[in-house]
């Protein structure tokens, strides 16, 4: 159910995701409902972003007999959450991959300059040996996402994917220009950014709607 919009972008247009996204966009949806839906969508997006993970065969014993069975190959995945809104996707991802390592990247957007300001970075070691999936609900200006991936690459990450709920065309273009080697997975590409750097029609500020802040 995927279709490629740009060479680097996969829009995951599964009906369940689109249905849940519509409810999230509705301004009348409660904080609890928004949070629950984001977690549910994260399950479905995680399924897509990990679709091509490499497998290897290992010997196990079922109640019936011994067999060779597939398991995910290589070191544990890393989920890198761009704080704070990324944590809404992170929780759903960890439901599916509870053994994943987690990185937290604290970046906020200066509302005057729209530029990213980093305040926290904590990641597992040996990033060069792991697939790193960066999560943030919105790819708007792409400044925060670009800065987060700059930082991960500085720490050795070389196999990175970016997962978001909504993207703006401007953000996709800027991100792809900065990191052409990092594929984007999103539930929708919206129309445009407004002059405050918000996605339109969008769903407002994901962090505020998730945590009930303004």
C-alpha positions as CSV (number, residue, x, y, z in Angstrom):
1,X,0.0,0.0,0.0
2,X,3.0,2.3,-0.3
3,X,3.7,4.7,-3.2
4,X,6.8,6.6,-3.8
5,X,6.4,10.3,-4.1
6,X,10.1,11.2,-4.4
7,X,13.0,8.8,-4.7
8,X,13.8,9.3,-1.0
9,X,10.3,9.4,0.4
10,X,7.8,6.6,1.2
11,X,4.3,7.7,2.0
12,X,2.7,4.9,4.0
13,X,-0.9,5.3,2.8
14,X,-2.4,2.3,4.6
15,X,-6.2,2.9,5.3
16,X,-5.8,2.4,9.0
17,X,-3.1,5.0,9.2
18,X,-5.0,7.5,7.1
19,X,-8.2,6.9,9.2
20,X,-6.4,7.5,12.5
21,X,-4.5,10.5,11.1
22,X,-7.8,12.1,10.2
23,X,-9.0,11.8,13.8
24,X,-5.7,13.2,15.0
25,X,-6.1,16.3,12.7
26,X,-9.5,17.1,14.2
27,X,-9.1,19.9,16.7
28,X,-11.8,18.4,18.9
29,X,-9.8,15.2,19.5
30,X,-8.9,15.0,23.2
31,X,-5.3,14.9,24.5
32,X,-5.8,11.3,25.6
33,X,-7.2,10.4,22.2
34,X,-4.4,12.1,20.4
35,X,-1.7,10.4,22.4
36,X,-3.4,7.0,22.0
37,X,-3.7,7.4,18.2
38,X,-0.1,8.5,17.8
39,X,1.0,5.4,19.6
40,X,-1.2,3.2,17.4
41,X,0.0,4.9,14.2
42,X,3.6,4.4,15.4
43,X,2.9,0.6,15.5
44,X,1.9,0.7,11.8
45,X,4.7,3.0,10.7
46,X,7.2,0.9,12.6
47,X,6.0,-2.1,10.6
48,X,6.8,-0.3,7.3
49,X,10.1,1.3,8.3
50,X,11.5,-2.1,9.4
51,X,10.0,-4.1,6.5
52,X,13.3,-4.9,4.9
53,X,15.4,-5.8,8.0
54,X,17.9,-8.6,7.3
55,X,17.1,-12.0,8.8
56,X,19.3,-14.9,9.7
57,X,18.4,-18.5,10.6
58,X,19.0,-19.9,14.1
59,X,18.3,-23.3,15.5
60,X,15.4,-23.6,18.0
61,X,13.2,-26.3,19.4
62,X,9.4,-26.1,19.1
63,X,7.2,-28.3,21.3
64,X,7.1,-30.6,18.2
65,X,10.7,-30.7,16.9
66,X,14.0,-28.8,16.2
67,X,14.0,-26.4,13.3
68,X,15.9,-23.5,11.7
69,X,13.9,-20.3,12.2
70,X,14.4,-16.6,11.1
71,X,15.5,-13.9,13.5
72,X,16.6,-10.3,13.0
73,X,20.3,-10.2,12.1
74,X,22.9,-7.9,13.6
75,X,23.0,-5.5,16.5
76,X,19.9,-4.1,18.2
77,X,18.2,-1.2,16.4
78,X,18.4,2.3,17.7
79,X,15.3,4.5,17.9
80,X,16.4,8.2,18.2
81,X,13.6,10.4,19.5
82,X,13.8,14.2,18.8
83,X,12.4,15.6,22.1
84,X,9.8,16.1,23.2
85,X,7.2,15.2,20.6
86,X,9.3,12.3,19.2
87,X,8.5,10.4,22.4
88,X,4.9,9.9,21.3
89,X,6.1,7.8,18.3
90,X,8.9,6.2,20.3
91,X,6.6,4.6,22.8
92,X,4.7,2.9,20.0
93,X,7.9,1.8,18.3
94,X,9.1,0.2,21.5
95,X,5.9,-1.8,21.8
96,X,6.9,-3.6,18.7
97,X,10.7,-3.7,19.2
98,X,11.1,-3.7,23.0
99,X,14.8,-4.6,22.8
100,X,15.7,-1.6,20.7
101,X,18.3,0.9,22.1
102,X,17.1,4.5,22.5
103,X,18.8,7.8,21.8
104,X,17.3,11.1,23.0
105,X,18.1,14.3,21.1
106,X,16.9,17.5,22.7
107,X,16.3,20.2,20.1
108,X,13.8,23.0,20.2
109,X,12.9,25.5,17.5
110,X,13.6,29.2,18.2
111,X,10.2,30.7,17.3
112,X,11.9,34.0,16.2
113,X,14.6,32.5,13.9
114,X,13.0,29.0,13.3
115,X,16.5,27.7,13.8
116,X,17.2,24.6,16.0
117,X,18.8,24.9,19.4
118,X,20.3,21.7,20.9
119,X,20.1,21.2,24.6
120,X,20.5,17.4,25.1
121,X,22.1,14.4,23.4
122,X,22.4,10.9,24.8
123,X,22.9,7.9,22.5
124,X,24.1,4.3,22.7
125,X,27.6,3.5,21.7
126,X,28.6,1.8,18.5
127,X,26.1,3.7,16.3
128,X,28.2,2.8,13.2
129,X,27.1,-0.9,13.6
130,X,23.4,-0.2,14.0
131,X,20.4,0.9,12.0
132,X,19.2,4.2,13.6
133,X,15.6,5.2,13.1
134,X,15.0,8.9,14.0
135,X,11.4,9.7,15.0
136,X,9.6,13.1,15.2
137,X,5.9,13.6,14.4
138,X,6.5,16.6,12.1
139,X,9.0,17.3,9.3
140,X,8.2,21.0,8.9
141,X,11.1,23.3,8.3
142,X,13.4,20.2,8.7
143,X,15.9,22.3,10.7
144,X,15.5,20.1,13.8
145,X,15.6,16.8,12.0
146,X,18.6,17.9,9.9
147,X,20.5,19.0,13.1
148,X,19.6,15.8,14.8
149,X,21.0,13.7,12.0
150,X,24.1,15.9,11.8
151,X,24.7,15.0,15.4
152,X,24.1,11.3,14.9
153,X,26.5,11.2,12.0
154,X,29.1,12.9,14.0
155,X,28.8,10.0,16.5
156,X,29.3,7.5,13.8
157,X,25.8,6.6,12.6
158,X,25.9,5.7,8.9
159,X,22.7,3.8,8.4
160,X,19.8,6.1,9.3
161,X,16.1,6.4,8.5
162,X,13.7,9.2,9.4
163,X,10.1,8.5,10.4
164,X,7.5,11.1,10.8
165,X,3.7,11.5,10.9
166,X,3.4,14.5,8.7
167,X,5.8,16.3,6.3
168,X,5.7,19.6,4.5
169,X,7.1,19.7,0.9
170,X,9.5,22.4,2.0
171,X,10.8,20.2,4.8
172,X,11.2,17.2,2.5
173,X,13.2,19.3,0.0
174,X,15.5,20.8,2.6
175,X,16.0,17.5,4.4
176,X,16.7,15.6,1.2
177,X,19.2,18.2,0.2
178,X,21.0,18.0,3.5
179,X,20.9,14.2,3.9
180,X,20.2,12.5,0.6
181,X,21.3,9.2,2.1
182,X,18.6,9.2,4.7
183,X,15.2,7.8,3.5
184,X,12.0,9.4,4.8
185,X,8.9,7.5,5.9
186,X,5.7,9.5,6.5
187,X,2.0,9.1,6.7
188,X,1.3,12.2,4.6
189,X,2.9,15.1,2.8
190,X,0.7,18.2,3.4
191,X,0.3,21.3,1.4
192,X,2.7,23.9,2.7
193,X,4.3,25.7,5.7
194,X,2.8,28.9,7.0
195,X,4.9,31.9,7.9
196,X,5.4,30.6,11.4
197,X,6.8,27.3,10.2
198,X,3.7,25.2,10.9
199,X,2.5,22.5,8.5
200,X,-0.8,23.4,6.8
201,X,-3.4,21.9,7.0
202,X,-1.4,19.8,9.5
203,X,-2.7,19.1,13.0
204,X,-1.2,22.0,15.1
205,X,1.7,21.5,17.4
206,X,2.1,17.8,18.1
207,X,3.9,18.2,21.4
208,X,1.2,20.6,22.7
209,X,-1.6,18.3,21.6
210,X,0.1,15.3,23.1
211,X,0.9,16.8,26.5
212,X,-1.8,19.5,26.9
213,X,0.6,22.4,26.9
214,X,0.6,25.7,25.1
